[in-house]
Amino acid sequence: MIIFGTRIYLYQLAILALTCRHCGNPAAHTLTKHVTKFTLFFVPLFPISTRYATQCTFCGMEQEVPKEWAEQSQAQAAGAPGGEAYGQSQQPYQHPGV
């Protein structure tokens, strides 16, 4: 008998100060990475898919974002040159596809 399946791993990458597109409130948003891995006998072997998302801490709305935007936002939040730390950004969230 072979036991196989998938498991989702969540990684919190950063906390960003953005204006929510759903509720319109300037609030903290968590930037997360969701990695789905194939498992064999409950041992994760390799990633199947990866997606990035932000979630508003005020209303709870979660929105998927492109990988490039997530990596750029993570670098800015980490204090890279030209970046802004949490609480200093007052710019509203603009989804790259809009």
C-alpha distances in whole Angstrom, upper triangle without the diagonal:
4,7,10,13,17,19,23,25,29,32,35,38,41,43,46,49,49,51,48,48,47,49,52,52,52,49,47,43,40,39,35,32,29,26,23,20,17,14,11,10,13,15,18,18,21,23,23,26,29,32,35,36,39,40,43,43,46,45,41,41,38,39,37,39,39,38,41,43,40,41,45,45,43,45,48,47,46,50,50,54,55,52,52,51,50,53,55,54,55,54,53,49,49,46,47,46,49
4,6,10,14,16,20,22,26,29,32,34,38,40,43,46,46,47,45,45,44,47,49,49,49,46,44,40,37,36,32,29,26,23,20,17,13,11,8,7,11,12,14,14,17,19,19,22,25,28,31,33,36,37,40,41,44,42,38,38,35,36,34,36,36,34,38,39,37,37,41,41,39,42,45,43,43,46,46,50,51,48,49,48,46,49,52,50,52,51,49,46,46,43,43,42,46
4,7,11,13,17,19,23,25,29,31,35,37,39,43,43,44,42,42,41,43,46,46,46,43,40,37,34,32,29,26,23,20,17,14,11,8,6,5,7,10,12,13,15,17,17,20,23,25,28,30,33,33,37,37,40,38,35,35,32,33,31,33,33,32,35,37,34,35,38,38,36,39,42,40,40,44,44,47,48,46,46,44,43,46,48,47,49,48,46,43,43,40,40,40,43
4,7,10,14,16,20,23,26,28,32,34,36,40,40,41,39,39,38,40,43,43,43,40,37,34,31,29,26,23,19,17,13,11,7,5,4,6,7,9,10,10,12,14,13,16,19,22,25,27,30,30,34,35,37,36,32,32,29,29,27,29,29,28,32,33,31,31,35,35,33,36,39,37,37,41,41,44,45,42,43,42,40,43,46,44,46,45,43,39,40,37,37,36,39
4,7,10,13,17,20,23,26,29,31,33,36,36,38,35,35,34,37,39,39,39,37,34,31,28,26,22,20,16,14,10,8,6,5,7,8,8,10,9,10,12,12,11,14,16,19,22,23,26,27,30,31,34,32,29,28,25,26,24,26,26,25,29,30,28,29,32,32,30,33,36,35,35,38,38,42,43,40,40,39,37,40,42,41,43,41,39,36,36,33,33,33,36
4,7,10,13,16,20,22,25,27,29,33,32,34,31,32,31,33,36,36,36,33,30,27,24,22,19,16,12,10,7,5,5,5,9,11,9,10,8,10,10,9,9,10,13,15,18,20,23,23,27,28,31,29,25,25,22,22,20,22,23,22,25,26,24,25,29,28,27,30,32,31,31,35,35,38,39,36,36,35,34,37,39,37,39,38,36,32,33,30,30,30,33
4,7,10,13,17,19,22,24,27,30,30,31,29,30,29,31,33,33,33,30,27,24,21,20,16,14,10,8,6,5,7,7,10,12,9,10,8,10,11,9,10,11,12,14,16,17,20,21,24,25,28,27,23,23,20,21,19,21,22,20,24,25,22,23,27,26,24,27,30,28,28,32,32,36,37,33,34,32,31,33,36,34,36,35,33,30,31,28,29,29,32
4,7,10,13,16,19,20,23,26,26,28,25,26,26,28,30,30,29,26,24,20,17,16,12,10,6,6,4,6,9,10,14,15,12,12,10,12,12,9,10,9,9,11,13,14,16,17,21,21,24,23,20,19,16,17,15,18,18,17,21,21,18,20,23,23,21,24,26,25,25,29,29,33,33,30,30,29,27,30,32,31,32,31,30,26,27,25,26,26,28
4,7,10,13,16,18,21,24,24,27,25,26,26,28,29,29,28,25,22,19,15,14,10,8,6,5,6,8,11,12,15,17,13,13,10,13,12,10,11,11,10,11,12,13,15,16,20,20,23,23,19,19,16,17,16,17,18,16,20,20,17,18,21,20,18,21,24,22,22,25,26,30,31,27,27,26,24,27,30,29,30,30,28,25,27,24,25,26,29
4,7,9,12,14,17,20,21,23,21,23,23,24,26,25,24,21,18,15,11,10,7,6,5,7,9,11,15,16,19,20,17,16,14,16,15,12,14,12,10,10,10,10,12,13,16,16,20,20,16,17,14,15,14,15,16,15,18,18,14,16,19,17,15,19,21,19,19,23,24,27,28,24,24,22,21,24,26,25,27,26,25,22,24,22,23,24,26
4,6,9,12,15,18,19,22,21,23,23,25,26,25,23,20,17,14,10,9,5,5,7,8,11,13,17,18,21,23,19,18,15,17,16,14,16,14,11,11,10,11,12,13,16,16,20,21,17,18,15,15,14,15,16,14,16,16,12,13,16,15,12,15,17,15,15,19,20,24,24,21,21,19,18,21,23,23,25,24,24,21,23,21,22,24,26
4,6,8,11,15,16,19,18,21,21,22,23,21,20,17,13,11,7,6,4,6,9,11,15,17,21,22,25,26,23,22,19,21,20,17,19,17,13,12,10,10,10,11,13,13,17,18,15,16,13,14,14,14,16,14,16,15,11,12,15,13,10,13,15,12,13,16,18,22,22,18,18,16,14,17,20,19,21,21,21,18,20,19,21,23,25
4,7,10,14,15,18,18,20,22,23,23,22,19,17,13,11,8,5,5,7,10,13,16,18,22,24,27,29,25,24,21,22,20,18,19,17,13,12,9,10,10,12,14,15,18,20,17,17,15,15,14,13,14,12,13,12,9,9,11,9,6,10,11,9,9,13,14,18,18,15,15,13,13,16,18,17,20,19,19,17,19,18,19,21,23
4,6,10,12,16,16,19,20,21,20,19,16,14,10,8,6,5,7,10,13,16,20,22,26,27,31,32,29,27,24,26,24,21,23,20,17,15,11,11,9,11,13,13,16,18,16,17,15,15,15,14,15,14,14,12,9,10,11,8,6,9,10,7,8,11,13,16,16,13,12,10,9,12,14,13,16,16,17,15,17,17,18,21,23
4,7,9,13,13,16,18,18,17,15,13,10,6,6,5,6,9,12,15,18,22,24,28,30,33,34,31,30,27,29,27,24,26,23,19,17,13,12,9,10,10,10,13,15,14,15,14,14,15,14,16,16,17,14,11,13,13,9,8,11,11,7,10,12,15,18,17,13,11,9,7,9,12,11,14,14,14,13,16,17,19,21,22
4,6,10,11,14,16,16,15,13,10,8,5,5,6,7,11,14,17,20,24,27,30,32,36,37,34,33,30,31,29,26,27,24,20,17,14,12,9,10,10,10,13,15,14,14,13,14,15,13,15,16,16,12,11,12,12,8,9,11,9,7,10,12,14,17,15,12,9,8,6,8,9,8,10,11,11,10,13,14,16,19,19
4,7,9,13,15,14,13,10,7,6,5,6,9,10,14,18,20,24,27,30,34,36,39,41,37,36,33,35,33,30,30,27,23,20,17,14,11,11,10,10,11,14,14,15,15,15,17,15,18,18,18,15,14,16,14,11,12,14,11,9,13,14,16,18,16,13,10,9,6,6,7,6,7,8,9,9,12,14,17,20,19
4,6,9,12,11,10,8,6,6,6,6,10,11,15,18,20,24,27,30,34,36,39,41,38,37,34,35,33,30,30,26,23,20,16,13,10,10,8,10,11,13,13,13,13,13,15,13,16,17,17,13,13,16,14,11,13,15,13,12,16,16,18,20,17,14,12,12,9,9,10,7,7,7,5,5,9,11,14,17,16
4,6,9,8,6,5,4,6,8,9,12,14,17,20,22,26,29,32,35,38,41,43,40,39,36,38,35,32,32,28,25,21,18,15,11,11,9,11,10,11,13,12,13,13,15,15,18,20,20,16,16,19,17,14,17,19,17,16,19,20,22,23,20,18,15,15,13,12,13,10,8,7,5,5,9,11,15,16,15
4,5,6,5,6,6,7,9,8,12,13,16,19,20,24,26,30,33,36,39,41,37,37,35,36,34,30,30,26,23,20,16,13,10,9,6,9,9,9,10,8,10,10,13,13,17,19,20,16,16,19,18,15,18,20,19,17,21,22,24,25,23,20,18,18,15,15,16,13,12,11,7,7,9,11,14,16,14
4,6,6,8,10,11,13,11,14,15,17,20,21,25,27,30,34,36,40,41,38,38,35,37,34,31,30,26,23,19,17,14,11,11,9,12,12,10,11,9,10,9,12,13,16,19,20,16,17,20,19,17,19,22,21,20,24,25,26,27,25,22,20,21,18,18,19,16,14,12,8,7,8,9,13,13,11
4,6,8,11,11,13,12,15,16,18,21,21,25,27,31,33,36,39,41,38,38,35,37,35,31,30,26,24,20,18,14,12,11,9,12,10,8,9,7,10,10,13,15,18,21,22,19,19,23,22,20,22,25,23,22,26,27,29,30,28,25,23,23,20,20,21,19,17,16,12,11,12,12,16,16,14
4,6,9,10,13,12,16,18,20,23,24,27,29,33,36,38,42,43,39,40,37,39,37,34,33,29,27,23,20,17,14,12,9,11,8,7,10,9,12,13,16,18,21,24,25,21,21,25,24,21,23,26,24,23,26,28,29,31,29,26,23,23,20,19,20,18,16,15,12,12,14,15,19,19,17
4,7,9,12,12,16,18,21,24,25,29,31,35,38,40,44,45,42,42,39,41,39,35,34,31,28,24,21,18,15,13,10,12,10,10,12,11,14,14,17,18,21,24,24,20,21,24,23,20,22,25,22,21,25,26,28,29,26,23,21,21,18,17,18,15,13,12,9,10,12,14,18,18,16
4,6,9,11,15,17,20,23,25,29,31,35,38,40,43,45,41,41,39,41,38,35,35,31,28,25,21,18,14,13,9,10,8,9,12,12,14,15,18,19,22,24,25,21,21,24,23,19,21,24,21,20,23,24,26,28,25,22,19,19,16,14,15,14,11,12,10,11,14,16,19,21,19
4,7,9,13,15,19,22,24,28,31,34,37,39,43,44,41,41,38,40,37,34,34,31,27,24,20,17,14,12,9,10,9,11,13,13,15,16,18,18,21,23,23,19,19,21,20,16,18,21,18,16,20,21,23,24,22,19,16,15,12,10,12,10,8,9,8,9,13,15,19,20,19
4,6,10,13,16,19,22,25,28,31,35,36,40,41,38,37,35,37,35,32,32,29,25,22,19,15,12,10,7,7,6,9,11,12,13,14,17,17,20,22,22,18,17,20,19,15,17,19,17,15,18,19,22,24,22,18,15,14,10,9,12,11,10,11,10,10,14,16,19,21,20
4,7,10,13,16,19,22,25,28,32,34,37,38,35,34,32,34,32,29,29,26,23,20,16,13,10,8,6,6,8,10,11,12,12,14,16,16,19,19,20,17,15,17,17,13,14,17,15,12,15,17,19,22,20,16,14,12,8,8,11,10,11,12,11,11,15,16,19,21,21
4,6,9,13,15,19,22,25,29,30,34,35,32,31,29,30,29,25,26,22,19,16,13,10,6,5,5,6,8,10,9,10,9,10,12,12,15,16,17,14,12,15,15,11,12,15,14,12,15,17,19,21,20,16,14,13,10,11,13,12,13,13,11,10,13,14,16,19,19
4,6,10,12,16,19,22,25,27,31,32,28,28,25,27,25,22,23,20,16,14,10,8,5,5,7,7,11,12,10,11,9,11,12,12,15,15,16,14,11,13,14,11,10,14,14,11,13,16,18,21,21,17,15,13,11,13,15,14,16,16,15,13,15,15,17,20,20
4,7,10,13,17,20,23,25,29,30,27,26,23,25,23,19,20,17,13,11,7,6,5,7,9,11,14,15,13,12,10,10,10,9,11,11,13,10,7,10,11,9,8,12,12,10,12,15,17,20,19,16,15,14,12,15,16,15,17,16,15,12,14,14,15,17,19
4,6,10,13,16,20,21,25,27,23,22,19,21,19,16,17,14,11,8,6,5,6,8,11,13,16,16,13,13,10,10,9,10,12,11,13,12,9,11,13,11,10,14,15,13,14,18,19,22,22,19,18,17,15,18,20,19,21,20,19,16,17,16,17,19,21
4,6,10,13,16,18,22,24,21,20,17,18,16,12,13,10,7,6,5,7,9,11,15,16,20,20,16,16,12,12,10,10,11,9,12,12,9,10,14,13,11,14,16,15,16,19,20,23,23,20,20,19,18,21,23,22,23,22,21,18,19,17,18,19,22
4,7,10,13,15,19,21,18,17,14,16,14,10,11,8,6,5,6,8,11,12,16,18,21,20,17,16,12,12,10,11,12,11,15,15,12,14,17,16,15,18,20,19,20,23,23,27,27,24,24,23,22,25,26,25,26,25,24,20,21,19,19,20,23
4,6,10,12,16,18,16,15,11,12,10,7,8,6,5,7,9,11,14,16,20,21,25,24,20,19,16,16,13,14,14,12,16,17,14,15,19,18,17,19,22,21,21,25,25,28,29,26,26,26,25,28,29,28,30,29,27,24,24,21,22,22,25
4,7,10,13,16,13,13,9,10,9,6,5,5,6,9,12,14,17,19,22,24,27,26,22,21,17,17,15,16,17,15,19,20,17,18,22,22,20,23,26,25,25,29,29,32,33,30,30,29,28,31,33,31,33,32,30,26,27,24,24,24,27
4,6,10,13,10,9,6,7,5,4,5,7,9,12,15,17,21,22,26,27,30,29,25,25,21,21,19,20,20,18,21,23,20,21,24,25,23,25,28,27,27,30,30,34,35,32,32,31,31,34,36,34,36,35,33,30,30,27,27,27,31
4,7,10,9,8,6,6,6,6,6,9,12,15,18,21,24,25,29,30,33,32,28,28,24,24,22,23,23,21,24,26,24,24,28,28,26,29,32,31,30,34,34,37,38,35,36,35,34,38,39,38,40,38,37,33,33,30,30,30,33
4,6,5,5,4,6,8,9,10,13,15,18,21,23,26,27,31,31,35,34,30,29,26,27,24,26,26,24,27,29,26,27,30,31,28,31,34,33,32,36,36,39,40,38,38,37,36,39,41,40,42,41,39,36,36,33,33,33,37
4,5,5,7,7,10,12,13,16,19,22,25,27,30,31,34,35,38,37,33,33,30,30,28,30,29,28,31,33,30,30,34,34,32,34,37,36,35,39,39,42,44,41,42,40,39,43,45,44,46,45,43,40,40,37,37,37,40
4,6,8,10,13,15,16,19,22,24,27,29,32,32,36,36,39,38,34,34,31,32,30,32,32,30,34,35,32,32,36,36,34,36,39,38,37,41,41,44,46,43,43,42,41,44,46,45,47,46,45,42,42,39,40,40,43
4,6,9,12,14,15,18,19,22,24,26,28,29,32,32,35,34,31,31,28,29,27,29,30,28,31,32,29,30,33,33,31,33,36,34,34,37,38,41,43,40,40,38,37,40,42,42,44,43,42,38,39,37,37,37,40
4,6,10,12,14,17,18,21,23,25,28,29,32,32,36,35,31,32,29,29,27,29,28,26,30,31,28,28,32,32,29,31,34,33,32,35,35,39,41,38,38,37,36,39,41,41,43,42,41,38,39,36,36,37,40
4,6,8,11,13,14,17,20,22,25,26,30,30,33,33,29,29,26,26,24,25,25,23,26,27,24,24,28,28,26,28,31,30,29,32,32,36,37,35,35,34,33,37,38,38,40,39,38,34,35,32,33,33,36
4,7,10,13,14,18,21,23,26,28,32,32,36,35,32,31,28,28,25,26,25,22,25,27,25,24,28,29,26,28,32,31,30,33,33,36,38,35,36,35,35,38,40,39,41,40,39,35,36,33,33,33,36
4,7,9,11,15,18,21,24,26,30,31,34,34,30,29,26,25,22,23,21,19,22,24,22,21,25,26,24,26,29,28,28,31,30,34,35,33,34,33,33,36,38,36,39,37,36,33,33,30,29,30,33
4,6,7,11,14,17,21,23,26,28,31,30,27,26,22,21,18,19,18,16,19,21,18,18,22,23,21,23,26,26,25,29,28,31,32,30,31,30,30,33,35,33,35,34,33,29,29,26,26,26,29
4,7,11,14,17,21,23,26,28,31,30,26,25,21,20,17,18,17,16,19,21,19,19,23,24,23,25,28,27,27,31,30,33,34,31,33,32,32,35,36,34,36,34,32,29,28,25,25,24,28
4,7,10,13,17,19,23,25,28,27,23,22,18,17,14,14,13,12,16,17,16,17,20,21,20,22,25,25,25,28,28,31,31,29,29,29,29,31,33,31,32,30,29,25,25,21,21,21,24
4,7,10,14,16,20,22,25,24,21,19,16,14,11,11,11,9,13,14,12,13,16,17,16,18,21,21,21,25,24,27,27,25,26,25,25,28,29,27,29,27,25,22,22,19,18,19,22
4,7,10,13,17,19,22,21,18,16,12,11,7,8,8,7,11,12,10,12,15,15,14,17,19,19,20,23,23,26,26,23,24,23,22,25,26,24,26,24,22,18,18,15,15,16,19
4,7,10,14,16,19,19,16,14,10,9,6,6,7,6,10,9,7,9,12,11,11,14,16,16,17,20,20,23,23,20,20,20,19,21,23,20,22,20,19,15,15,13,13,14,17
4,7,10,13,15,15,12,10,7,5,4,5,8,9,12,10,8,11,13,12,12,16,16,15,17,20,21,24,23,20,19,19,17,19,21,19,20,18,16,13,14,11,13,14,16
4,7,10,12,12,10,8,6,5,6,7,10,12,13,11,9,12,13,11,11,15,15,14,16,19,20,23,22,18,17,16,14,16,18,16,16,15,13,10,12,11,13,15,16
4,6,9,9,6,6,4,6,9,10,14,15,17,15,12,16,17,14,14,18,18,16,18,21,23,25,24,21,19,18,15,16,19,17,17,16,14,12,14,13,16,17,18
4,5,6,5,5,7,9,12,13,17,18,20,16,15,18,18,15,16,19,18,16,19,21,23,26,24,21,19,17,14,14,17,15,15,15,13,11,14,14,17,19,18
4,6,5,8,9,12,15,16,20,21,22,19,17,20,21,17,17,21,20,17,20,22,24,27,25,22,19,17,14,14,17,16,16,17,15,14,17,18,21,22,22
4,6,8,11,14,17,18,22,24,25,22,20,23,23,20,20,24,22,19,22,24,27,29,27,24,21,19,16,15,18,17,16,17,15,14,18,18,22,23,22
4,6,9,12,16,18,21,23,25,22,20,24,24,21,22,25,24,22,25,27,29,31,29,26,24,22,19,18,21,19,18,18,16,15,17,18,21,22,21
4,6,10,13,15,19,21,23,20,18,22,23,19,20,24,23,21,23,26,28,30,29,25,23,22,18,19,22,20,20,19,17,15,18,17,21,21,21
4,7,10,13,17,19,21,18,17,20,21,18,19,23,22,21,24,26,28,30,28,25,23,22,19,20,22,20,19,18,15,13,15,14,17,18,17
4,7,10,13,15,18,15,14,17,19,16,17,21,21,19,22,24,26,28,27,24,22,21,19,20,22,20,20,19,16,13,14,13,16,16,16
4,6,10,13,15,13,12,15,17,15,16,19,19,18,21,24,24,27,25,22,22,21,19,21,22,19,19,17,15,11,12,9,12,12,13
4,7,9,12,11,10,13,15,14,15,18,19,18,21,23,23,26,25,22,22,22,20,22,23,20,21,19,16,13,12,9,11,11,13
4,7,9,7,7,10,11,11,12,15,16,16,18,21,20,23,21,19,19,20,19,21,21,18,19,17,15,11,10,7,8,9,12
4,6,5,6,9,10,11,12,15,16,17,18,21,20,22,21,19,20,21,20,23,23,20,21,18,17,13,12,9,8,9,12
4,6,5,6,9,10,10,12,14,15,16,19,18,20,20,18,19,20,20,23,23,20,22,20,19,15,15,12,11,12,16
4,5,5,6,9,10,11,12,14,15,17,16,17,17,15,17,19,19,22,22,19,21,18,18,15,14,12,10,12,15
4,6,5,6,8,10,11,12,14,16,15,17,15,13,15,16,16,19,18,16,17,15,14,11,10,9,8,11,13
4,5,5,6,9,10,10,12,15,14,17,16,13,14,15,15,18,18,16,18,16,15,12,12,11,11,13,16
4,5,5,6,9,10,11,13,12,14,14,12,14,15,16,19,19,17,19,18,18,15,15,14,13,16,19
4,5,5,6,9,10,11,10,12,11,9,11,13,14,17,16,14,17,15,16,13,13,13,12,15,17
4,5,5,6,9,10,10,12,11,8,9,10,11,14,13,11,14,12,13,11,12,12,12,16,17
4,5,5,6,9,9,12,12,9,10,10,11,14,14,13,16,15,16,14,15,15,15,19,20
4,5,5,7,6,9,10,7,9,10,12,15,15,14,17,16,18,16,17,17,17,20,22
4,5,5,5,8,7,4,5,7,9,12,11,10,14,13,15,14,15,16,16,20,21
4,5,7,10,10,6,6,5,6,10,10,10,13,13,15,14,16,17,18,21,22
4,6,9,11,7,8,7,9,13,13,13,17,17,19,18,20,20,21,24,26
4,6,8,5,6,6,9,12,11,12,16,17,19,19,20,22,22,25,27
4,6,5,8,9,13,15,14,14,18,18,20,19,20,21,21,25,26
4,5,9,11,15,17,14,15,18,18,21,20,21,23,22,26,27
4,7,10,13,15,12,12,15,15,18,18,19,20,20,23,24
4,7,10,12,10,9,13,13,15,15,17,18,18,22,23
4,7,8,6,6,10,11,14,14,16,18,19,23,23
4,6,6,7,11,13,15,15,18,20,21,24,25
4,6,7,10,12,13,14,17,19,20,24,24
4,6,8,11,13,14,17,20,22,25,24
4,6,9,12,14,17,19,21,24,24
4,6,9,10,13,16,17,21,20
4,6,9,12,15,17,20,19
4,7,9,12,14,17,16
4,6,10,12,15,13
4,6,9,12,11
4,6,8,7
4,5,6
4,6
4
